[in-house]
Amino acid sequence: MLRRQIRDLRRRGVDTSESLVDLHLKLALPTASLIMMLLAVPLAAKGSRVSSPATSIALGFFVGFGYFVLVAFTRALGQSGALPAPVAAWIANAVFALVGGYYVLGADQV
């Protein structure tokens, strides 16, 4: 339905950058749960630096909040046309996947 709306708006000559970013976010946001799992598993593993449950919960809130702040920032950049729509929608996932991959591979042990 959103694709149809974008196509109709383009035919009328209307700027569709806002709708394009939202279309790409419809796929990017559900994959965030997998990205967060990639990041959370190494942090929750035995022997991590976080020792108390309260600190673990606070770290989880901080990571989640940081993700959504980055999504909101890149969404605004995409809607203004400063970033292409796919890049604006997927860059937060890419950044957090890189950080998660860093921890999964154990590079923090070096």
Summary of the structure (lengths in Angstrom):
residues: 110
radius of gyration: 17.5
end to end distance: 49.3
largest distance: 58.7
contacts: 283
relative contact order: 0.16
helix: 79%
strand: 0%
